[in-house]
């Protein structure tokens, strides 16, 4: 994953906020990445 793509995911997470079920919402916007990858980005950013 390119840094710019990672930053786009993080920016989107900040836009929708941290809430239950948001990983599936993120996956709809970034379908080329696995839930595991998106979950890892989410949890890293949440900390």
C-alpha positions in Angstrom: 0.0 0.0 0.0 1.3 3.4 -0.9 1.6 6.1 1.8 -1.0 8.3 0.0 -3.5 5.4 0.0 -2.9 4.8 3.7 -3.4 8.4 4.4 -6.7 8.3 2.5 -7.9 5.4 4.7 -6.9 7.2 7.9 -8.6 10.4 6.7 -11.8 8.5 5.9 -11.7 6.9 9.4 -11.5 10.3 11.0 -14.4 11.5 8.8 -16.8 8.7 9.8 -15.5 8.4 13.4 -14.8 5.5 15.6 -18.0 3.5 15.9 -19.1 -0.2 15.9 -19.3 -1.7 12.4 -17.3 1.0 10.7 -14.7 -1.5 9.4 -17.4 -2.7 6.9 -18.2 0.9 6.0 -14.5 1.5 5.4 -14.3 -1.7 3.3 -17.1 -0.4 1.0 -14.9 2.6 0.1 -11.7 0.7 -0.1 -12.7 -2.7 -1.6 -9.2 -3.5 -2.8 -7.9 -4.0 0.7 -8.8 -6.9 3.0 -10.8 -6.5 6.2 -7.7 -7.6 8.1 -5.6 -4.8 6.6 -8.3 -2.1 7.2 -8.8 -3.4 10.7 -5.1 -3.1 11.4 -5.0 0.5 10.1 -8.2 1.3 12.2 -6.8 -0.2 15.4 -3.4 1.5 14.9 -5.0 4.8 14.4 -7.4 4.3 17.3 -4.6 3.8 19.7 
